[in-house]
Amino acid sequence: MPLLTTLTALTARPGLRPARPPAKRVFDLVGAAALLAVAAVPLLLTAAALYAATRARVLVREPALGLGGRPFLAWRLRTEDAGRTGALVRRCALEGLPRLLNVARGEMSLVGPRPEARTDHPERLLVRPGMTGLWQVSARSDLPWEEMALLDRHYVESHWLGMDLAILAQTPRAAYRQRHA
């Protein structure tokens, strides 16, 4: 039986439909593709500047826990020991942009708790870690760790696509505010 006929037969039966990805995953894929397209040139220029300054690998992968506690390696630009170039990358917030590759692979989301190699808060593992999150746009590094954990827990318990859009809309302003504080 041809594949199209099989799919048609399955969808005609009540209660059986082909699985569709959740809206958040579709949003993550579209957002990651768009951001990668926009950030490709700045990332390449930054990587070239870092390589020129250090003559070392510019992309590194760090261990992190994903959805359900599955381990993965999160990409980032290497900025330590980069001298003045590294300071420029931190100020421009380009260090974490390679994590868009992790978003495209389904290991991370655009919005979620910060990825960590281990956690004392297992509720964080109920969602994919994100490139930005509720605590990052709330007060950034001014919060004590306990309050960051509470904001992560609040996100896990009450997230929805509208909340993700609001967090994404606040991220550039929060990053700017942090850099100029």
C-alpha positions as CSV (number, residue, x, y, z in Angstrom):
1,M,0.0,0.0,0.0
2,P,1.5,3.4,-1.0
3,L,2.5,5.7,1.9
4,L,-0.1,8.4,0.9
5,T,-2.9,5.8,0.9
6,T,-1.7,4.6,4.3
7,L,-1.7,8.1,5.7
8,T,-5.1,8.8,4.3
9,A,-6.5,5.6,5.8
10,L,-5.0,6.4,9.2
11,T,-6.3,10.0,9.2
12,A,-9.8,8.8,8.1
13,R,-10.1,6.6,11.2
14,P,-11.5,8.5,14.2
15,G,-9.0,9.3,16.9
16,L,-5.9,8.5,14.7
17,R,-4.0,11.4,13.2
18,P,-0.3,11.8,12.3
19,A,1.6,13.3,15.1
20,R,2.2,17.0,14.8
21,P,5.0,18.8,16.7
22,P,3.8,21.0,19.5
23,A,3.5,24.8,18.7
24,K,6.5,25.5,20.9
25,R,8.8,23.2,18.9
26,V,7.7,24.7,15.6
27,F,8.2,28.2,17.0
28,D,11.7,27.1,18.2
29,L,12.6,25.7,14.8
30,V,11.4,28.8,12.9
31,G,13.0,31.1,15.4
32,A,16.3,29.3,15.5
33,A,16.4,29.3,11.6
34,A,15.6,33.0,11.4
35,L,18.1,34.0,14.2
36,L,20.8,31.8,12.6
37,A,20.3,33.5,9.3
38,V,20.5,37.0,10.9
39,A,23.4,36.1,13.2
40,A,25.5,34.1,10.7
41,V,27.7,37.0,9.5
42,P,28.3,38.5,13.0
43,L,29.1,35.0,14.4
44,L,31.5,34.3,11.6
45,L,33.2,37.7,12.1
46,T,33.4,37.1,15.8
47,A,34.8,33.6,15.4
48,A,37.4,34.9,13.0
49,A,38.4,37.7,15.5
50,L,38.6,35.2,18.3
51,Y,40.7,32.8,16.3
52,A,43.0,35.6,15.2
53,A,43.4,36.6,18.9
54,T,43.9,33.1,20.4
55,R,44.9,30.7,17.6
56,A,42.7,28.2,19.4
57,R,39.4,26.5,18.8
58,V,36.6,29.1,19.0
59,L,33.6,26.8,19.5
60,V,33.4,24.7,22.6
61,R,30.8,22.3,23.9
62,E,29.8,22.1,27.5
63,P,27.9,19.4,29.3
64,A,24.3,20.2,30.1
65,L,21.1,18.4,31.1
66,G,18.1,18.5,28.8
67,L,14.5,17.5,28.8
68,G,14.0,14.5,31.2
69,G,17.6,14.8,32.4
70,R,19.1,13.7,29.0
71,P,22.7,14.9,28.8
72,F,23.8,16.9,25.8
73,L,26.7,19.2,24.8
74,A,25.8,22.9,24.6
75,W,27.7,25.0,22.0
76,R,29.2,28.4,22.9
77,L,32.0,30.7,21.7
78,R,35.2,30.3,23.7
79,T,35.9,33.7,25.2
80,E,38.2,32.9,28.1
81,D,41.9,33.8,27.4
82,A,40.8,35.9,24.4
83,G,42.0,39.2,25.8
84,R,40.3,42.3,24.4
85,T,38.4,40.2,21.8
86,G,36.8,38.1,24.5
87,A,35.6,41.2,26.3
88,L,34.0,42.4,23.1
89,V,32.2,39.1,22.6
90,R,30.8,39.2,26.2
91,R,29.7,42.8,25.8
92,C,27.9,42.0,22.5
93,A,26.2,38.9,23.9
94,L,27.3,36.7,21.0
95,E,28.9,34.0,23.3
96,G,25.7,32.0,23.5
97,L,24.4,32.3,19.9
98,P,25.9,29.0,18.8
99,R,23.3,27.4,21.1
100,L,20.9,28.1,18.3
101,L,22.3,24.9,16.9
102,N,21.2,23.1,20.0
103,V,17.7,24.6,19.6
104,A,17.6,23.4,16.0
105,R,18.6,19.9,17.1
106,G,15.8,19.8,19.8
107,E,18.1,19.7,22.8
108,M,17.2,23.3,23.8
109,S,14.4,25.8,23.4
110,L,14.6,29.5,22.7
111,V,13.0,30.0,26.2
112,G,13.4,27.9,29.3
113,P,15.5,27.4,32.4
114,R,19.3,28.0,31.9
115,P,21.1,24.9,30.8
116,E,23.3,23.4,33.6
117,A,25.5,20.3,33.8
118,R,23.8,19.2,37.0
119,T,20.9,20.6,39.1
120,D,19.5,20.4,42.6
121,H,16.1,21.3,41.2
122,P,14.7,18.3,39.3
123,E,11.6,20.3,38.2
124,R,13.9,22.2,35.7
125,L,14.2,18.9,33.8
126,L,10.5,18.9,32.9
127,V,11.1,21.3,30.1
128,R,13.9,21.9,27.6
129,P,16.5,24.4,28.8
130,G,16.5,27.7,27.0
131,M,18.8,30.4,25.6
132,T,16.8,32.9,27.7
133,G,14.4,32.6,30.5
134,L,12.2,34.3,33.0
135,W,15.0,35.0,35.5
136,Q,17.3,36.4,32.8
137,V,14.7,39.1,31.9
138,S,13.6,39.7,35.5
139,A,16.8,41.1,37.0
140,R,19.6,39.1,35.4
141,S,22.5,38.3,37.7
142,D,21.3,40.6,40.5
143,L,19.1,37.9,41.9
144,P,20.3,35.3,44.5
145,W,20.4,31.7,43.3
146,E,17.4,30.8,45.4
147,E,15.2,33.4,43.6
148,M,16.5,32.3,40.2
149,A,15.4,28.7,41.1
150,L,12.0,30.0,42.1
151,L,11.6,31.9,38.7
152,D,12.7,28.7,36.9
153,R,10.1,26.7,38.8
154,H,7.4,29.3,38.0
155,Y,8.3,29.0,34.4
156,V,8.1,25.2,34.4
157,E,4.7,25.3,36.1
158,S,3.0,28.0,34.0
159,H,4.8,28.3,30.7
160,W,2.9,28.7,27.5
161,L,3.7,30.1,24.0
162,G,2.4,33.6,25.0
163,M,4.7,33.7,28.0
164,D,7.6,32.6,25.7
165,L,6.9,35.5,23.3
166,A,6.8,38.0,26.2
167,I,10.1,36.7,27.5
168,L,11.7,36.9,24.0
169,A,10.4,40.4,23.6
170,Q,12.0,41.5,26.9
171,T,15.4,39.7,26.3
172,P,17.1,42.4,24.2
173,R,16.2,45.2,26.7
174,A,17.3,43.0,29.6
175,A,20.6,42.2,27.9
176,Y,21.2,45.9,27.1
177,R,20.4,46.9,30.7
178,Q,22.8,44.3,32.1
179,R,25.6,45.3,29.8
180,H,25.2,49.0,30.7
181,A,24.6,48.6,34.4
